[in-house]
Amino acid sequence: MKGDMRMKNRATGVAAGGRLEIERMAEEQVLLDLIGALLAENVCGMAETAVEVMLDEELFVRVDLEGERRYLLLPVRPGFTTRYIGRSADVVEVQAGEYGAGVSARLTPLQLLRRVGELAEAMGERLPGLEVFARDVETSLLHTRLSLEAVLERGGTDVDPFASFAAAERYAAYRDRPFHPIARVKGGFEAEEYRKYCAEYGGEVVLRWLAVRRDVVLAGGKAGKAAAKFTLSEVDDLRRLHADVASPAEPAELILSADERAQLWTVFEKAGLSRATYIALPVHPWQLERVVLKEFLPELGAGVFVPLEFAGGAFTATSSVRSLVPVADRLDHVKVPIGITSLGAMRFLPALYMLNGERGQQVLADAIRTDEVLERTLQLCDEGIWWAYFVPGSDLFEDRPRHVSALIRRFPAEEQLLPMSALCVYGLPNADDHLFNAWLARRGEMVTPAAVRNLFGEVCETFLHTALRLLRLGMLPELHGQNVVLVLKDDRVQGLLLRDHDTVRLHLPWLEAAGLQDPGYIVKPNRPNSLYNQTPEELVYYLQTLCIQVNLYAILDALVRTYGLAEEELWQELREKLESALSDVPFTAAQRTVIHRQLFETAEWPTKLLITPLLQQDGPAGGSMPAGIGQAVNPFRQLVAAQ
């Protein structure tokens, strides 16, 4: 037989050998994150009862299932944020023989979860969400394979994250949420839909359009009536968007070309619709077919919603799927709801989030005006242009209206933008390097351990100085890697750009002491919320978790795994930049004391639980990621001990 004799998968075109490699890598990625989460969160006492075992000079922990007769061996190494970190995906179950000889078997992620179920049953511990979580892990394996397939088949390793912001977002999607075993799950997508709508494939998403009656639409402060001025008690009096509102009042005016707008208004006229009565809202094509046309039959029947025979506005997805980057060179990005689950939550886009996002943006803008350094180093995406369906007689906390809304996210005109999440990517197929290789080359620098450490320090310095300056003013946005964008000039970090302002957390005594005002978030009465934090320690928690454990540590971990650097060296670099920021930022003595104690003196740090809330979840997914707080090792105490 002549030509290429490799067998290929008919559905994907990936060679059979490549397919096996994809399956192996997907299982390894999911297992590594699963091992890490199980031990970090001490699920069913796995970490506290584990016994260290050295085999062939490698460290394992033994977790007993039936005493010494049957047990698990998990490959680990000591960690700085948790006692153990998964070293490899070779999880083994050992069944001891009657006369000493034993039988061992390598476990898959689902088999490991079944053993967790055995432990829970033996301990009498209830894990109501275990079955659903196991299904999510199974989906995670599939979707991770699809993500890796995009790398092999679609030239993913050739994606240049410095070529454009869309390319950087595509590159960042290869890691998605760090350390989370079900990060890549897009619950509700079939395989072909994943390929069509997820960022890794770089495909175009052309928006569909829905005519919605104006009297049931709320609008953001920059899209119509100043909804951001209203409080919860006045929500019933919120004015609907009418034809005489201030410009720009139409999504089409911002995200469609002149030709596309002309086509849209022609469709409007042919449908017999008045632009004074209806507004055209963009809808994700999957959302229109799978949710709007099936779940909103009363609105469709009553003419409240009218699907338009028009598609226009070409975008590409980010890793969040619902945030879209324009294919054309435009500054207006779009965020639309999509009824899939990710990280245990529905990807809604509620009016409540956008109202609070306006308020969060305002308090951040106030902070920038207050601090001359932030004026130079911090920028904000404008997220005050939005529209949302609002059922008459309802309140802002109902789930159903959250499926029909749209937000225009306006980016500043910057030439070099790089999401911090792109720095977490490592271990792609057919690639043994990290984004730092290309970055250092652009700067004319060789890839050496010292250069990698210095570049990591440069990122840490700008990021931590910004975070601590905001903390001094009594606020901290949600600074994980997907929300924070590095602003570069000549490939040097100049500042940060923030997006998603709906969760700018506050400690009011520090905010008011800085001369800033409470933005008046809308929160559900008599329900706990994380926007208002009663103690400074509660606000510092988000510095420890989202800023350091989730964002910077994910970058650090990727560098350690890629370049073989000692983790201790990079933690030392991070500590030096953190101490420098704590010294440089003009905190009061009382503020500095609290922050220093929480960061460097306490034996333990709080940590965000990833899988425990999912294992304990009893019921359908809501609009927020299930959350919990656990205890972790203080990395800086670990650093001192290691030295």
C-alpha positions as MATLAB code, in Angstrom:
seq = 'MKGDMRMKNRATGVAAGGRLEIERMAEEQVLLDLIGALLAENVCGMAETAVEVMLDEELFVRVDLEGERRYLLLPVRPGFTTRYIGRSADVVEVQAGEYGAGVSARLTPLQLLRRVGELAEAMGERLPGLEVFARDVETSLLHTRLSLEAVLERGGTDVDPFASFAAAERYAAYRDRPFHPIARVKGGFEAEEYRKYCAEYGGEVVLRWLAVRRDVVLAGGKAGKAAAKFTLSEVDDLRRLHADVASPAEPAELILSADERAQLWTVFEKAGLSRATYIALPVHPWQLERVVLKEFLPELGAGVFVPLEFAGGAFTATSSVRSLVPVADRLDHVKVPIGITSLGAMRFLPALYMLNGERGQQVLADAIRTDEVLERTLQLCDEGIWWAYFVPGSDLFEDRPRHVSALIRRFPAEEQLLPMSALCVYGLPNADDHLFNAWLARRGEMVTPAAVRNLFGEVCETFLHTALRLLRLGMLPELHGQNVVLVLKDDRVQGLLLRDHDTVRLHLPWLEAAGLQDPGYIVKPNRPNSLYNQTPEELVYYLQTLCIQVNLYAILDALVRTYGLAEEELWQELREKLESALSDVPFTAAQRTVIHRQLFETAEWPTKLLITPLLQQDGPAGGSMPAGIGQAVNPFRQLVAAQ';
ca = [
       0.000    0.000    0.000;
       1.419    3.384   -0.978;
       1.225    6.709    0.815;
       0.569    7.382    4.483;
      -0.329    4.027    6.014;
      -1.291    5.390    9.454;
      -4.859    4.655   10.452;
      -6.913    7.764   11.227;
     -10.016    8.270   13.286;
     -12.793    9.047   10.821;
     -14.456   11.623   13.048;
     -11.367   13.680   13.777;
      -8.646   12.824   11.324;
      -6.226   12.192   14.203;
      -3.859    9.277   13.532;
      -4.586    6.154   15.589;
      -1.261    6.479   17.434;
      -2.057   10.100   18.178;
      -5.493    9.091   19.424;
      -3.964    6.735   21.984;
      -1.551    9.445   23.070;
      -4.459   11.886   23.479;
      -6.333    9.409   25.669;
      -3.234    8.814   27.796;
      -2.558   12.538   28.238;
      -6.193   13.337   29.040;
      -6.300   10.675   31.728;
      -3.008   11.901   33.149;
      -4.164   15.537   33.312;
      -7.463   14.724   34.988;
      -5.872   12.253   37.416;
      -3.143   14.688   38.463;
      -5.702   17.356   39.331;
      -7.974   14.789   40.993;
      -5.162   13.403   43.168;
      -4.149   16.923   44.144;
      -7.681   17.951   45.079;
      -8.454   14.780   47.043;
      -5.314   15.168   49.139;
      -5.417   18.969   49.462;
      -9.024   18.852   50.687;
      -8.478   15.723   52.789;
     -11.544   14.072   51.273;
     -12.600   11.160   53.502;
      -9.493   11.764   55.608;
      -7.215   10.623   52.766;
      -4.407   13.064   53.608;
      -4.467   12.867   57.380;
      -4.491    9.052   57.453;
      -2.015    8.558   54.589;
       1.306    6.880   55.301;
       4.432    7.923   53.407;
       6.158    5.128   51.481;
       9.419    5.268   49.511;
       9.559    2.943   46.494;
      12.565    3.029   44.168;
      13.549    6.354   45.745;
      10.177    7.877   44.829;
       7.625    9.173   47.346;
       4.147    7.672   47.541;
       1.385    7.916   50.103;
      -0.514    4.797   51.089;
      -4.265    5.145   51.674;
      -5.772    2.035   53.253;
      -9.020    0.647   51.922;
      -9.050   -2.573   53.955;
      -6.098   -2.108   56.238;
      -2.899   -3.567   54.837;
      -4.848   -6.125   52.798;
      -5.940   -3.586   50.167;
      -4.679   -0.064   49.737;
      -3.936    2.713   47.268;
      -0.513    4.086   46.400;
      -0.581    7.699   45.199;
       2.603    9.178   43.651;
       3.304   12.551   45.285;
       5.952   15.122   46.104;
       6.014   17.591   49.007;
       4.217   20.849   48.258;
       4.273   24.451   49.393;
       0.541   25.221   49.282;
      -0.524   21.774   50.375;
       1.280   18.929   52.076;
       1.347   16.770   48.944;
       1.163   17.433   45.207;
       0.447   14.759   42.622;
       3.748   13.759   40.997;
       2.350   11.526   38.266;
      -0.895    9.821   37.321;
       0.214    6.292   38.229;
      -2.326    5.548   40.954;
      -2.078    1.896   41.971;
      -4.388   -0.331   43.983;
      -2.576   -3.137   45.780;
      -4.308   -6.331   46.876;
      -2.088   -8.220   49.317;
      -1.823  -11.965   48.851;
      -2.285  -14.572   51.556;
       1.436  -15.365   51.708;
       2.837  -11.912   51.070;
       2.690  -11.770   47.274;
       0.316   -9.094   46.043;
      -1.506   -8.006   42.928;
      -1.484   -4.388   41.780;
      -3.570   -2.563   39.204;
      -3.327    0.947   37.834;
      -6.547    2.915   38.390;
      -8.415    5.250   36.070;
      -9.974    8.471   37.422;
     -13.406    6.841   37.664;
     -11.998    3.803   39.454;
     -10.238    6.112   41.913;
     -13.537    7.859   42.598;
     -15.199    4.525   43.249;
     -12.550    3.843   45.885;
     -13.350    7.245   47.409;
     -16.966    6.102   47.577;
     -15.826    2.967   49.439;
     -13.920    5.099   51.941;
     -16.939    7.358   52.470;
     -19.212    4.381   53.066;
     -16.766    2.806   55.524;
     -16.504    6.088   57.427;
     -20.234    6.763   57.356;
     -19.580    9.997   55.463;
     -22.313   11.175   53.129;
     -21.265   12.401   49.679;
     -24.564   13.093   47.885;
     -22.839   14.654   44.884;
     -20.405   11.792   44.231;
     -22.398   10.234   41.392;
     -22.874   13.547   39.586;
     -19.220   14.431   40.154;
     -18.167   11.058   38.717;
     -20.231   11.799   35.596;
     -18.513   15.176   35.375;
     -15.117   13.492   35.626;
     -16.138   11.165   32.792;
     -17.168   14.200   30.744;
     -13.921   15.901   31.742;
     -11.964   13.025   30.214;
     -13.926   13.373   26.970;
     -13.635   17.155   26.819;
      -9.944   17.078   27.733;
      -9.405   14.644   24.860;
     -11.248   17.042   22.562;
      -9.109   19.922   23.780;
      -5.927   17.958   23.115;
      -7.311   16.866   19.764;
      -7.512   20.532   18.796;
      -3.814   20.846   19.505;
      -2.837   17.869   17.359;
      -5.295   18.276   14.521;
      -5.728   22.035   14.300;
      -2.138   23.123   14.839;
      -2.700   24.234   18.426;
       1.013   24.271   19.175;
       1.398   26.829   16.400;
      -0.973   29.274   18.114;
       1.020   32.432   18.862;
      -0.475   34.024   21.997;
       1.264   37.275   21.076;
      -0.362   37.462   17.635;
      -3.711   38.784   18.885;
      -5.915   38.787   21.946;
      -8.109   36.111   20.371;
      -5.042   33.903   19.863;
      -4.003   34.461   23.481;
      -7.473   33.460   24.688;
      -7.381   30.343   22.531;
      -3.981   29.426   23.953;
      -5.153   30.024   27.541;
      -8.078   27.629   27.038;
      -5.679   24.679   26.810;
      -5.297   24.817   30.609;
      -8.592   26.432   31.631;
      -9.143   26.592   35.412;
      -5.886   25.345   37.025;
      -5.908   22.400   39.429;
      -9.602   21.599   38.885;
     -10.263   18.032   37.638;
     -13.481   19.047   35.863;
     -12.305   22.432   34.561;
     -12.861   21.533   30.917;
     -16.379   20.197   31.392;
     -18.888   22.125   29.328;
     -21.951   20.222   30.458;
     -24.577   20.146   27.729;
     -22.202   20.169   24.759;
     -21.985   17.141   22.515;
     -18.560   16.426   21.022;
     -19.279   18.309   17.797;
     -20.667   21.262   19.745;
     -17.493   21.354   21.823;
     -15.458   21.472   18.622;
     -17.698   24.161   17.195;
     -18.047   26.507   20.166;
     -14.997   26.102   22.413;
     -11.949   28.310   22.266;
      -9.368   25.601   21.565;
     -10.702   25.116   18.045;
     -10.662   28.804   17.167;
     -13.875   28.563   15.167;
     -16.141   31.483   14.346;
     -19.305   31.880   16.393;
     -21.854   33.881   14.406;
     -24.517   35.333   16.682;
     -28.225   34.846   16.211;
     -30.656   37.651   17.033;
     -33.837   37.791   19.060;
     -36.372   40.614   19.051;
     -37.471   41.281   22.632;
     -40.256   43.641   23.621;
     -38.697   46.761   25.127;
     -41.068   46.943   28.086;
     -39.536   43.750   29.559;
     -35.883   44.733   29.126;
     -33.611   46.246   31.749;
     -30.606   48.190   30.507;
     -27.268   49.210   31.915;
     -26.402   52.787   32.766;
     -24.624   53.313   29.437;
     -27.258   51.564   27.339;
     -30.389   53.308   28.475;
     -32.042   54.251   31.743;
     -29.544   54.383   34.587;
     -30.530   51.085   36.150;
     -27.378   51.142   38.283;
     -28.888   53.916   40.423;
     -31.689   51.737   41.704;
     -31.665   49.757   44.926;
     -33.274   46.402   45.642;
     -36.269   48.035   47.322;
     -36.934   50.001   44.152;
     -36.550   47.112   41.733;
     -40.260   47.007   40.913;
     -39.973   50.600   39.719;
     -37.095   49.988   37.349;
     -37.949   51.621   34.062;
     -37.972   49.462   30.976;
     -35.944   50.422   27.952;
     -37.988   52.673   25.625;
     -37.357   54.120   22.206;
     -36.227   57.501   23.544;
     -33.322   56.312   25.684;
     -29.851   57.737   25.327;
     -27.603   56.385   22.569;
     -26.141   53.831   22.182;
     -29.254   51.814   22.880;
     -28.849   49.074   20.327;
     -26.391   46.152   20.496;
     -26.451   46.055   16.691;
     -24.989   49.559   16.515;
     -21.941   48.402   18.454;
     -21.131   44.926   17.159;
     -22.477   44.682   13.605;
     -21.078   46.165   10.425;
     -23.159   48.686    8.458;
     -24.155   45.986    5.946;
     -25.160   43.580    8.707;
     -27.244   46.253   10.426;
     -29.043   46.982    7.192;
     -29.851   43.271    6.807;
     -31.084   43.069   10.398;
     -33.444   46.022   10.066;
     -34.760   44.603    6.777;
     -35.580   41.365    8.629;
     -37.278   43.473   11.312;
     -39.482   45.158    8.753;
     -40.359   41.906    6.991;
     -41.404   40.434   10.338;
     -43.679   43.422   10.895;
     -41.783   44.548   13.986;
     -41.436   48.129   15.158;
     -38.053   49.220   16.467;
     -39.904   51.492   18.878;
     -41.519   48.402   20.431;
     -38.750   45.793   20.102;
     -35.007   45.720   20.636;
     -32.768   43.191   18.864;
     -30.557   41.253   21.291;
     -27.686   38.971   20.255;
     -27.995   35.333   21.304;
     -25.433   32.540   21.219;
     -26.552   30.148   18.436;
     -26.502   27.142   20.803;
     -28.552   29.091   23.345;
     -31.216   30.012   20.817;
     -31.727   26.455   19.595;
     -31.289   24.568   22.862;
     -32.774   26.964   25.415;
     -34.764   29.923   24.063;
     -36.846   28.011   21.497;
     -37.575   25.199   24.000;
     -37.796   26.827   27.416;
     -39.497   30.135   26.577;
     -42.618   28.978   24.759;
     -44.945   31.360   26.680;
     -42.863   34.381   25.639;
     -42.634   33.143   22.070;
     -46.353   32.504   21.903;
     -47.225   35.928   23.300;
     -44.874   37.772   20.963;
     -42.641   38.931   23.817;
     -39.775   37.171   22.021;
     -39.568   36.955   18.224;
     -36.670   34.906   16.758;
     -35.212   36.705   13.755;
     -34.138   34.963   10.577;
     -30.761   36.623   10.751;
     -27.239   35.723   11.854;
     -24.527   38.342   12.110;
     -21.547   39.366   14.166;
     -18.574   37.001   13.939;
     -16.721   36.164   17.136;
     -14.449   33.527   18.618;
     -14.869   31.998   22.058;
     -12.766   32.475   25.148;
     -12.328   29.636   27.660;
     -15.471   30.792   29.473;
     -17.464   30.103   26.250;
     -19.979   32.878   26.973;
     -17.423   35.703   26.512;
     -16.677   36.264   22.837;
     -13.865   38.109   21.071;
     -14.666   39.847   17.746;
     -13.049   38.394   14.640;
     -12.769   41.894   13.206;
     -10.385   44.385   14.793;
     -12.911   45.923   17.189;
     -12.783   46.940   20.850;
     -16.316   45.802   21.688;
     -16.454   42.213   22.921;
     -19.684   40.410   23.817;
     -20.800   38.329   26.773;
     -23.985   36.279   26.405;
     -25.542   33.551   28.568;
     -25.284   29.937   27.524;
     -27.184   27.194   29.331;
     -24.297   24.816   29.901;
     -22.674   23.905   33.196;
     -19.049   24.620   33.984;
     -17.319   24.106   37.340;
     -20.631   22.996   38.775;
     -22.540   26.155   37.813;
     -24.820   27.289   35.000;
     -23.334   29.893   32.664;
     -26.138   32.409   33.181;
     -25.774   36.161   32.701;
     -28.182   37.684   35.255;
     -29.184   41.333   35.397;
     -28.159   41.221   39.055;
     -24.550   40.410   38.151;
     -24.442   43.209   35.603;
     -26.000   45.722   37.996;
     -23.407   44.827   40.611;
     -20.764   44.847   37.890;
     -21.540   48.510   37.193;
     -21.178   49.247   40.879;
     -17.951   47.277   41.090;
     -16.598   49.142   38.076;
     -17.485   52.453   39.712;
     -15.691   51.681   42.974;
     -12.632   50.500   41.025;
     -12.686   53.735   39.009;
     -12.847   55.662   42.284;
      -9.827   53.710   43.531;
      -7.850   54.548   40.389;
      -8.592   58.251   40.844;
      -7.506   58.012   44.487;
      -4.107   56.350   43.890;
      -1.618   57.971   41.509;
       0.192   54.673   40.915;
      -3.038   52.893   39.979;
      -3.759   55.738   37.572;
      -0.652   54.666   35.635;
      -0.868   50.898   36.009;
      -4.521   49.818   36.187;
      -7.171   49.911   33.460;
     -10.748   48.639   33.375;
     -12.891   47.156   30.649;
     -16.091   49.178   30.421;
     -19.004   46.883   31.313;
     -21.806   49.423   31.675;
     -23.515   48.581   28.363;
     -25.925   45.686   28.819;
     -29.501   44.496   28.412;
     -31.436   41.802   30.254;
     -34.869   40.214   30.130;
     -36.864   40.990   33.256;
     -40.154   39.234   33.947;
     -42.747   41.762   35.128;
     -43.648   41.201   38.759;
     -40.518   39.140   39.486;
     -37.300   40.061   41.271;
     -33.626   39.982   40.338;
     -33.014   36.590   41.925;
     -35.067   34.375   39.612;
     -33.122   31.959   37.405;
     -35.287   31.833   34.305;
     -34.763   35.395   32.947;
     -30.998   34.943   33.243;
     -30.962   33.037   29.967;
     -31.722   36.118   27.818;
     -29.287   39.012   28.177;
     -26.196   40.546   26.617;
     -23.262   42.646   27.751;
     -20.919   44.678   25.577;
     -17.437   44.673   27.111;
     -15.414   47.580   25.770;
     -11.653   47.081   25.780;
      -9.145   49.953   25.747;
      -7.026   50.430   22.636;
      -3.910   48.572   23.760;
      -1.518   46.846   21.372;
      -0.270   44.065   23.651;
      -2.690   42.267   25.944;
      -2.001   38.878   27.482;
      -4.435   37.102   29.855;
      -2.610   35.786   32.909;
      -4.357   32.441   32.402;
      -2.206   31.908   29.298;
       0.859   31.677   31.564;
      -0.546   28.528   33.240;
      -0.424   26.393   30.091;
       2.150   23.602   29.939;
       2.633   20.096   28.591;
       0.863   20.449   25.242;
       1.246   17.547   22.796;
       4.230   17.917   20.482;
       5.492   20.832   22.565;
       7.952   20.807   25.426;
       8.124   24.499   26.116;
       6.149   27.259   27.803;
       4.897   30.652   26.667;
       7.943   32.147   28.427;
      10.133   30.744   25.611;
       8.440   32.925   23.006;
       8.190   35.868   25.395;
      11.895   35.828   26.246;
      12.784   35.464   22.555;
      10.727   38.570   21.744;
      12.746   40.426   24.388;
      16.015   39.206   22.902;
      16.804   37.042   25.933;
      18.023   33.471   26.173;
      15.890   30.896   27.981;
      17.869   30.294   31.167;
      16.750   29.516   34.727;
      17.675   33.057   35.758;
      15.711   34.600   32.863;
      12.619   32.486   33.648;
      12.796   33.453   37.322;
      13.240   37.145   36.502;
      10.294   37.175   34.110;
       8.120   35.431   36.696;
       9.231   38.081   39.176;
       8.289   40.850   36.739;
       4.756   39.447   36.465;
       4.507   39.034   40.252;
       5.740   42.561   40.940;
       3.111   44.376   38.872;
       0.331   42.027   39.892;
       1.023   42.115   43.647;
       1.625   45.875   43.810;
      -1.736   46.411   42.112;
      -3.560   43.923   44.331;
      -2.130   45.416   47.525;
      -2.878   48.987   46.485;
      -6.514   47.976   45.991;
      -6.475   46.097   49.295;
      -5.269   49.247   51.079;
      -8.391   50.992   49.788;
     -10.638   48.246   51.180;
     -11.378   46.318   47.995;
     -10.181   43.307   46.063;
     -11.550   42.212   42.675;
     -11.662   38.546   41.690;
      -8.056   38.420   40.487;
      -7.775   34.924   39.037;
      -6.037   34.385   35.722;
      -9.095   34.664   33.468;
     -10.100   38.069   34.836;
      -6.658   39.691   34.820;
      -4.964   40.751   31.592;
      -1.335   41.862   31.460;
      -0.736   45.111   29.578;
       2.621   44.931   27.802;
       4.747   47.561   26.129;
       7.726   46.365   24.116;
       7.106   42.967   25.754;
       7.574   44.405   29.264;
       4.770   44.318   31.830;
       3.414   47.847   32.233;
       0.184   47.249   34.094;
      -3.038   45.293   34.386;
      -6.427   45.369   32.683;
      -9.388   43.986   34.631;
     -12.647   42.520   33.332;
     -15.681   40.986   35.067;
     -16.340   43.563   37.765;
     -19.367   41.895   39.355;
     -17.390   40.549   42.327;
     -15.270   43.421   43.663;
     -15.211   42.465   47.338;
     -15.092   45.108   50.058;
     -14.176   45.743   53.684;
     -16.144   48.923   54.379;
     -14.068   50.328   57.289;
     -10.946   50.403   55.083;
     -12.945   51.652   52.080;
     -14.496   54.519   54.016;
     -11.199   55.381   55.743;
      -9.756   55.912   52.251;
     -12.544   58.394   51.498;
     -14.433   56.060   49.162;
     -18.141   55.262   49.204;
     -20.016   51.989   49.470;
     -21.206   51.284   45.903;
     -24.444   49.814   47.258;
     -24.353   46.272   45.939;
     -27.667   44.503   45.588;
     -27.583   41.391   47.775;
     -30.309   38.966   48.718;
     -31.775   39.845   52.113;
     -30.849   37.569   55.011;
     -28.431   35.561   52.884;
     -24.632   35.419   53.331;
     -22.617   37.057   50.577;
     -18.931   37.545   49.848;
     -19.166   41.098   48.506;
     -19.181   42.638   51.973;
     -16.511   41.300   54.336;
     -16.871   42.089   58.011;
     -13.191   41.705   58.940;
      -9.986   42.587   57.086;
      -8.893   38.965   57.418;
     -11.904   37.941   55.334;
     -10.783   40.270   52.529;
      -7.141   39.134   52.769;
      -8.477   35.598   52.220;
      -9.058   36.475   48.555;
      -5.473   37.689   48.231;
      -4.250   34.371   49.612;
      -6.560   32.206   47.528;
      -7.465   33.768   44.174;
      -4.383   35.956   43.799;
      -1.690   33.586   45.055;
      -2.943   29.984   45.310;
      -5.016   30.069   42.108;
      -3.336   32.652   39.871;
       0.359   33.018   40.670;
       0.831   29.470   41.919;
      -0.665   28.052   38.713;
       1.978   29.970   36.749;
       4.699   28.866   39.177;
       3.619   25.227   38.897;
       3.668   25.379   35.089;
       7.202   26.796   35.155;
       8.417   24.124   37.577;
       6.953   21.311   35.459;
       8.257   22.792   32.181;
      11.751   23.939   33.084;
      12.558   21.615   35.985;
      13.202   24.558   38.302;
      13.197   24.116   42.052;
       9.796   25.177   43.351;
      11.529   26.742   46.329;
      13.338   29.253   44.068;
      10.139   30.581   42.536;
       8.379   30.788   45.902;
      11.327   32.841   47.112;
      10.915   35.167   44.133;
       7.198   35.495   44.846;
       7.880   36.199   48.528;
      10.412   38.920   47.711;
       7.952   40.692   45.417;
       5.162   40.365   47.990;
       7.316   41.773   50.781;
       8.403   44.617   48.508;
       4.788   45.474   47.699;
       3.791   45.316   51.362;
       6.623   47.728   52.159;
       6.014   50.123   49.235;
       2.231   50.486   49.458;
       1.305   53.191   52.030;
      -0.728   51.035   54.415;
      -1.554   52.232   57.870;
       0.389   50.487   60.629;
      -2.755   48.570   61.629;
      -3.379   47.425   58.044;
       0.219   46.324   57.559;
       0.140   44.353   60.817;
      -2.990   42.431   59.823;
      -1.759   41.653   56.323;
       1.732   40.612   57.423;
       0.296   38.319   60.082;
      -2.112   36.648   57.672;
       0.491   36.184   54.958;
       3.656   35.286   56.823;
       2.988   34.441   60.455;
      -0.009   32.130   60.648;
       0.732   28.398   60.574;
      -2.061   27.768   58.059;
      -3.698   29.596   55.212;
      -7.319   29.325   54.142;
      -7.876   27.697   50.771;
     -10.734   27.534   48.282;
     -12.203   24.050   48.172;
     -12.696   22.789   44.636;
     -14.284   19.355   44.782;
     -15.619   19.028   48.342;
     -18.554   21.413   47.650;
     -19.341   19.398   44.511;
     -19.194   16.094   46.394;
     -21.532   17.541   49.000;
     -23.877   19.234   46.524;
     -27.384   17.853   46.717;
     -29.463   19.303   43.914;
     -29.156   20.901   40.465;
     -26.452   23.390   39.531;
     -27.093   27.043   40.284;
     -25.620   30.208   38.834;
     -22.545   30.309   41.094;
     -19.715   27.841   41.456;
     -20.207   25.793   44.653;
     -17.701   27.118   47.173;
     -16.146   26.234   50.477;
     -13.180   27.199   52.636;
     -10.591   24.743   53.866;
      -7.181   24.896   55.523;
      -3.835   24.728   53.728;
      -0.161   25.005   54.501;
       1.270   28.527   54.736;
       3.652   28.464   51.745;
       5.993   31.028   53.256;
       6.333   29.051   56.476;
       7.078   26.038   54.276;
       9.672   28.094   52.428;
      11.481   28.983   55.655;
      11.432   25.321   56.716;
      12.834   24.235   53.329;
      15.727   26.679   53.639;
];
